[in-house]
Amino acid sequence: MNKVKIMLVEDHPVVREGLKSLIEPIDNFEVIGEAANGKEALDKLGMDAYDIVLLDIEMPVLNGYGTLPLIRSRFPNVKVIMLSVHYHPSHIQHCVSLGAKGYLKKNASIEEIEESVINVHKYGFFLKPEIMTQLLQLKTLRNKEVHYKNRTILTEREEQIFKALCEGKTEKEIALDFCVSTHTVHSHRENIYSKTDSKNIAGLIKYGIINNKLPPEFFT
Protein backbone atom coordinates (compact mmCIF):
# COMPACT_ATOMS: atom_id res chain seq x y z
CA MET A 1 0.00 0.00 0.00
CA ASN A 2 1.36 3.45 -0.94
CA LYS A 3 1.98 5.78 1.94
CA VAL A 4 -0.44 8.65 2.55
CA LYS A 5 1.57 11.81 1.87
CA ILE A 6 0.72 14.56 4.35
CA MET A 7 1.47 18.26 4.71
CA LEU A 8 1.21 19.97 8.11
CA VAL A 9 0.21 23.64 8.00
CA GLU A 10 0.49 25.18 11.47
CA ASP A 11 2.16 28.42 12.51
CA HIS A 12 3.34 27.25 15.95
CA PRO A 13 6.49 25.10 15.55
CA VAL A 14 5.92 23.27 18.84
CA VAL A 15 2.38 22.27 17.86
CA ARG A 16 3.56 21.30 14.39
CA GLU A 17 6.34 19.12 15.80
CA GLY A 18 3.90 17.56 18.25
CA LEU A 19 1.53 16.60 15.44
CA LYS A 20 4.39 15.30 13.36
CA SER A 21 5.61 13.11 16.21
CA LEU A 22 2.12 11.60 16.48
CA ILE A 23 1.65 11.05 12.76
CA GLU A 24 4.99 9.69 11.60
CA PRO A 25 4.89 6.42 13.61
CA ILE A 26 1.51 5.51 12.05
CA ASP A 27 1.85 2.82 9.41
CA ASN A 28 1.58 4.11 5.83
CA PHE A 29 1.54 7.78 6.91
CA GLU A 30 4.34 10.10 5.83
CA VAL A 31 4.77 13.80 6.57
CA ILE A 32 6.61 15.12 3.52
CA GLY A 33 5.89 18.83 3.89
CA GLU A 34 5.39 21.54 6.49
CA ALA A 35 4.28 25.16 6.32
CA ALA A 36 3.76 27.98 8.80
CA ASN A 37 0.95 29.74 6.91
CA GLY A 38 -1.37 29.38 3.95
CA LYS A 39 0.82 31.21 1.45
CA GLU A 40 3.78 28.97 2.24
CA ALA A 41 1.55 25.90 1.97
CA LEU A 42 0.25 26.89 -1.47
CA ASP A 43 3.81 27.41 -2.71
CA LYS A 44 4.90 23.98 -1.48
CA LEU A 45 1.84 22.12 -2.73
CA GLY A 46 2.95 22.71 -6.28
CA MET A 47 6.31 21.08 -5.60
CA ASP A 48 5.15 17.56 -4.65
CA ALA A 49 2.20 15.18 -4.83
CA TYR A 50 0.29 15.41 -1.55
CA ASP A 51 -2.74 13.38 -0.51
CA ILE A 52 -3.79 15.15 2.70
CA VAL A 53 -3.24 18.62 4.13
CA LEU A 54 -3.80 19.16 7.85
CA LEU A 55 -4.63 22.87 7.86
CA ASP A 56 -4.71 25.17 10.87
CA ILE A 57 -7.42 27.84 10.84
CA GLU A 58 -5.77 30.70 12.76
CA MET A 59 -2.48 31.67 11.08
CA PRO A 60 -0.71 34.87 10.00
CA VAL A 61 -0.26 35.98 6.37
CA LEU A 62 -3.04 33.70 5.06
CA ASN A 63 -5.31 31.84 7.47
CA GLY A 64 -7.06 28.52 7.00
CA TYR A 65 -10.36 30.04 5.85
CA GLY A 66 -8.54 31.89 3.07
CA THR A 67 -6.25 29.00 2.18
CA LEU A 68 -8.84 26.23 1.94
CA PRO A 69 -10.75 27.48 -1.16
CA LEU A 70 -7.43 28.14 -2.93
CA ILE A 71 -6.24 24.59 -2.27
CA ARG A 72 -9.55 23.21 -3.52
CA SER A 73 -9.36 25.23 -6.75
CA ARG A 74 -5.64 24.82 -7.48
CA PHE A 75 -5.09 21.28 -6.20
CA PRO A 76 -8.47 19.48 -6.47
CA ASN A 77 -6.97 16.05 -5.74
CA VAL A 78 -5.63 17.18 -2.36
CA LYS A 79 -8.00 16.58 0.55
CA VAL A 80 -7.97 19.05 3.45
CA ILE A 81 -8.60 18.29 7.12
CA MET A 82 -8.94 21.40 9.25
CA LEU A 83 -7.17 21.82 12.60
CA SER A 84 -8.55 24.09 15.30
CA VAL A 85 -8.88 24.66 19.02
CA HIS A 86 -12.55 25.48 18.30
CA TYR A 87 -14.99 22.61 18.01
CA HIS A 88 -18.31 24.38 17.66
CA PRO A 89 -20.66 23.08 14.93
CA SER A 90 -20.84 26.50 13.28
CA HIS A 91 -17.05 26.54 12.78
CA ILE A 92 -17.10 23.03 11.37
CA GLN A 93 -20.05 23.77 9.09
CA HIS A 94 -18.26 26.82 7.69
CA CYS A 95 -15.12 24.78 6.97
CA VAL A 96 -17.16 22.05 5.26
CA SER A 97 -18.91 24.68 3.14
CA LEU A 98 -15.47 25.91 2.00
CA GLY A 99 -14.43 22.40 0.99
CA ALA A 100 -12.91 20.74 4.05
CA LYS A 101 -13.13 16.94 4.07
CA GLY A 102 -12.54 16.53 7.80
CA TYR A 103 -12.06 18.45 11.05
CA LEU A 104 -9.78 17.74 14.00
CA LYS A 105 -9.11 19.38 17.33
CA LYS A 106 -5.46 20.34 17.84
CA ASN A 107 -5.34 18.11 20.91
CA ALA A 108 -6.72 15.12 19.00
CA SER A 109 -5.41 11.72 20.03
CA ILE A 110 -3.29 9.57 17.73
CA GLU A 111 -6.33 7.32 17.24
CA GLU A 112 -8.51 10.26 16.18
CA ILE A 113 -5.87 11.53 13.75
CA GLU A 114 -5.42 8.09 12.22
CA GLU A 115 -9.18 7.52 11.93
CA SER A 116 -9.74 10.88 10.27
CA VAL A 117 -6.84 10.68 7.80
CA ILE A 118 -7.60 7.09 6.76
CA ASN A 119 -11.30 7.78 6.17
CA VAL A 120 -10.75 11.06 4.33
CA HIS A 121 -8.07 9.46 2.15
CA LYS A 122 -10.15 6.37 1.43
CA TYR A 123 -13.71 7.73 1.26
CA GLY A 124 -13.22 11.45 0.64
CA PHE A 125 -14.93 12.76 3.78
CA PHE A 126 -15.08 12.05 7.50
CA LEU A 127 -16.55 13.63 10.61
CA LYS A 128 -17.19 11.90 13.91
CA PRO A 129 -20.83 10.74 14.26
CA GLU A 130 -21.56 13.09 17.16
CA ILE A 131 -20.39 16.06 15.09
CA MET A 132 -22.57 14.99 12.16
CA THR A 133 -25.54 14.92 14.55
CA GLN A 134 -24.72 18.45 15.78
CA LEU A 135 -24.42 19.72 12.20
CA LEU A 136 -27.84 18.32 11.36
CA GLN A 137 -29.26 20.06 14.42
CA LEU A 138 -27.56 23.30 13.38
CA LYS A 139 -29.02 22.98 9.89
CA THR A 140 -32.48 22.65 11.43
CA LEU A 141 -31.90 25.87 13.37
CA ARG A 142 -30.68 27.67 10.25
CA ASN A 143 -33.75 26.54 8.32
CA LYS A 144 -35.91 28.19 10.94
CA GLU A 145 -34.06 31.48 10.49
CA VAL A 146 -36.03 32.41 7.37
CA HIS A 147 -39.26 31.62 9.18
CA TYR A 148 -38.24 33.77 12.13
CA LYS A 149 -37.12 36.70 10.00
CA ASN A 150 -40.38 36.74 8.06
CA ARG A 151 -42.30 37.40 11.25
CA THR A 152 -43.10 40.87 12.66
CA ILE A 153 -40.02 42.38 14.29
CA LEU A 154 -40.00 43.07 18.01
CA THR A 155 -40.64 46.58 19.24
CA GLU A 156 -37.95 48.36 21.27
CA ARG A 157 -39.71 47.55 24.55
CA GLU A 158 -40.28 43.94 23.46
CA GLU A 159 -36.54 43.68 22.67
CA GLN A 160 -35.76 44.85 26.21
CA ILE A 161 -38.20 42.42 27.81
CA PHE A 162 -37.02 39.63 25.49
CA LYS A 163 -33.45 40.00 26.79
CA ALA A 164 -34.65 40.17 30.38
CA LEU A 165 -36.64 36.95 29.93
CA CYS A 166 -33.61 35.22 28.42
CA GLU A 167 -31.61 36.29 31.48
CA GLY A 168 -34.11 34.41 33.62
CA LYS A 169 -35.91 37.37 35.19
CA THR A 170 -39.48 36.96 36.39
CA GLU A 171 -42.37 39.12 35.22
CA LYS A 172 -42.38 40.86 38.61
CA GLU A 173 -38.66 41.66 38.38
CA ILE A 174 -39.06 42.98 34.85
CA ALA A 175 -42.04 45.11 35.90
CA LEU A 176 -39.92 46.71 38.64
CA ASP A 177 -37.02 47.30 36.24
CA PHE A 178 -39.21 49.13 33.70
CA CYS A 179 -41.68 50.69 36.15
CA VAL A 180 -44.70 49.03 34.59
CA SER A 181 -47.35 46.62 35.83
CA THR A 182 -46.88 42.86 35.75
CA HIS A 183 -49.98 42.74 33.52
CA THR A 184 -48.14 44.90 30.95
CA VAL A 185 -45.08 42.66 31.11
CA HIS A 186 -47.26 39.58 30.72
CA SER A 187 -48.88 41.07 27.59
CA HIS A 188 -45.46 41.85 26.13
CA ARG A 189 -44.31 38.35 26.98
CA GLU A 190 -47.22 36.77 25.11
CA ASN A 191 -46.55 38.99 22.09
CA ILE A 192 -42.87 38.05 22.13
CA TYR A 193 -43.69 34.34 22.28
CA SER A 194 -46.07 34.74 19.35
CA LYS A 195 -43.66 36.77 17.20
CA THR A 196 -40.71 34.43 17.81
CA ASP A 197 -42.81 31.28 17.53
CA SER A 198 -41.57 30.23 20.98
CA LYS A 199 -43.29 28.28 23.73
CA ASN A 200 -40.79 28.77 26.54
CA ILE A 201 -37.54 30.50 27.53
CA ALA A 202 -35.48 27.87 25.72
CA GLY A 203 -37.30 28.80 22.52
CA LEU A 204 -36.54 32.48 23.09
CA ILE A 205 -32.86 31.74 23.63
CA LYS A 206 -32.76 29.67 20.43
CA TYR A 207 -34.37 32.59 18.56
CA GLY A 208 -31.82 34.95 20.12
CA ILE A 209 -28.88 32.79 19.02
CA ILE A 210 -30.11 32.45 15.44
CA ASN A 211 -30.82 36.16 15.07
CA ASN A 212 -27.80 37.47 17.03
CA LYS A 213 -30.02 39.26 19.54
CA LEU A 214 -28.16 38.19 22.67
CA PRO A 215 -25.10 40.19 23.77
CA PRO A 216 -21.71 38.39 24.13
CA GLU A 217 -21.82 38.68 27.92
CA PHE A 218 -24.95 36.50 27.91
CA PHE A 219 -22.73 33.50 27.08
CA THR A 220 -20.06 34.18 29.73
C-alpha positions in Angstrom: 0.0 0.0 0.0 1.4 3.4 -0.9 2.0 5.8 1.9 -0.4 8.7 2.5 1.6 11.8 1.9 0.7 14.6 4.3 1.5 18.3 4.7 1.2 20.0 8.1 0.2 23.6 8.0 0.5 25.2 11.5 2.2 28.4 12.5 3.3 27.2 15.9 6.5 25.1 15.6 5.9 23.3 18.8 2.4 22.3 17.9 3.6 21.3 14.4 6.3 19.1 15.8 3.9 17.6 18.2 1.5 16.6 15.4 4.4 15.3 13.4 5.6 13.1 16.2 2.1 11.6 16.5 1.7 11.0 12.8 5.0 9.7 11.6 4.9 6.4 13.6 1.5 5.5 12.0 1.8 2.8 9.4 1.6 4.1 5.8 1.5 7.8 6.9 4.3 10.1 5.8 4.8 13.8 6.6 6.6 15.1 3.5 5.9 18.8 3.9 5.4 21.5 6.5 4.3 25.2 6.3 3.8 28.0 8.8 0.9 29.7 6.9 -1.4 29.4 4.0 0.8 31.2 1.5 3.8 29.0 2.2 1.5 25.9 2.0 0.2 26.9 -1.5 3.8 27.4 -2.7 4.9 24.0 -1.5 1.8 22.1 -2.7 2.9 22.7 -6.3 6.3 21.1 -5.6 5.2 17.6 -4.6 2.2 15.2 -4.8 0.3 15.4 -1.5 -2.7 13.4 -0.5 -3.8 15.2 2.7 -3.2 18.6 4.1 -3.8 19.2 7.8 -4.6 22.9 7.9 -4.7 25.2 10.9 -7.4 27.8 10.8 -5.8 30.7 12.8 -2.5 31.7 11.1 -0.7 34.9 10.0 -0.3 36.0 6.4 -3.0 33.7 5.1 -5.3 31.8 7.5 -7.1 28.5 7.0 -10.4 30.0 5.9 -8.5 31.9 3.1 -6.3 29.0 2.2 -8.8 26.2 1.9 -10.7 27.5 -1.2 -7.4 28.1 -2.9 -6.2 24.6 -2.3 -9.5 23.2 -3.5 -9.4 25.2 -6.8 -5.6 24.8 -7.5 -5.1 21.3 -6.2 -8.5 19.5 -6.5 -7.0 16.1 -5.7 -5.6 17.2 -2.4 -8.0 16.6 0.5 -8.0 19.1 3.4 -8.6 18.3 7.1 -8.9 21.4 9.3 -7.2 21.8 12.6 -8.5 24.1 15.3 -8.9 24.7 19.0 -12.5 25.5 18.3 -15.0 22.6 18.0 -18.3 24.4 17.7 -20.7 23.1 14.9 -20.8 26.5 13.3 -17.0 26.5 12.8 -17.1 23.0 11.4 -20.0 23.8 9.1 -18.3 26.8 7.7 -15.1 24.8 7.0 -17.2 22.1 5.3 -18.9 24.7 3.1 -15.5 25.9 2.0 -14.4 22.4 1.0 -12.9 20.7 4.1 -13.1 16.9 4.1 -12.5 16.5 7.8 -12.1 18.4 11.0 -9.8 17.7 14.0 -9.1 19.4 17.3 -5.5 20.3 17.8 -5.3 18.1 20.9 -6.7 15.1 19.0 -5.4 11.7 20.0 -3.3 9.6 17.7 -6.3 7.3 17.2 -8.5 10.3 16.2 -5.9 11.5 13.8 -5.4 8.1 12.2 -9.2 7.5 11.9 -9.7 10.9 10.3 -6.8 10.7 7.8 -7.6 7.1 6.8 -11.3 7.8 6.2 -10.7 11.1 4.3 -8.1 9.5 2.1 -10.2 6.4 1.4 -13.7 7.7 1.3 -13.2 11.4 0.6 -14.9 12.8 3.8 -15.1 12.0 7.5 -16.6 13.6 10.6 -17.2 11.9 13.9 -20.8 10.7 14.3 -21.6 13.1 17.2 -20.4 16.1 15.1 -22.6 15.0 12.2 -25.5 14.9 14.5 -24.7 18.5 15.8 -24.4 19.7 12.2 -27.8 18.3 11.4 -29.3 20.1 14.4 -27.6 23.3 13.4 -29.0 23.0 9.9 -32.5 22.6 11.4 -31.9 25.9 13.4 -30.7 27.7 10.3 -33.8 26.5 8.3 -35.9 28.2 10.9 -34.1 31.5 10.5 -36.0 32.4 7.4 -39.3 31.6 9.2 -38.2 33.8 12.1 -37.1 36.7 10.0 -40.4 36.7 8.1 -42.3 37.4 11.2 -43.1 40.9 12.7 -40.0 42.4 14.3 -40.0 43.1 18.0 -40.6 46.6 19.2 -37.9 48.4 21.3 -39.7 47.5 24.6 -40.3 43.9 23.5 -36.5 43.7 22.7 -35.8 44.8 26.2 -38.2 42.4 27.8 -37.0 39.6 25.5 -33.4 40.0 26.8 -34.6 40.2 30.4 -36.6 36.9 29.9 -33.6 35.2 28.4 -31.6 36.3 31.5 -34.1 34.4 33.6 -35.9 37.4 35.2 -39.5 37.0 36.4 -42.4 39.1 35.2 -42.4 40.9 38.6 -38.7 41.7 38.4 -39.1 43.0 34.9 -42.0 45.1 35.9 -39.9 46.7 38.6 -37.0 47.3 36.2 -39.2 49.1 33.7 -41.7 50.7 36.2 -44.7 49.0 34.6 -47.4 46.6 35.8 -46.9 42.9 35.8 -50.0 42.7 33.5 -48.1 44.9 30.9 -45.1 42.7 31.1 -47.3 39.6 30.7 -48.9 41.1 27.6 -45.5 41.9 26.1 -44.3 38.3 27.0 -47.2 36.8 25.1 -46.6 39.0 22.1 -42.9 38.0 22.1 -43.7 34.3 22.3 -46.1 34.7 19.3 -43.7 36.8 17.2 -40.7 34.4 17.8 -42.8 31.3 17.5 -41.6 30.2 21.0 -43.3 28.3 23.7 -40.8 28.8 26.5 -37.5 30.5 27.5 -35.5 27.9 25.7 -37.3 28.8 22.5 -36.5 32.5 23.1 -32.9 31.7 23.6 -32.8 29.7 20.4 -34.4 32.6 18.6 -31.8 35.0 20.1 -28.9 32.8 19.0 -30.1 32.4 15.4 -30.8 36.2 15.1 -27.8 37.5 17.0 -30.0 39.3 19.5 -28.2 38.2 22.7 -25.1 40.2 23.8 -21.7 38.4 24.1 -21.8 38.7 27.9 -24.9 36.5 27.9 -22.7 33.5 27.1 -20.1 34.2 29.7 
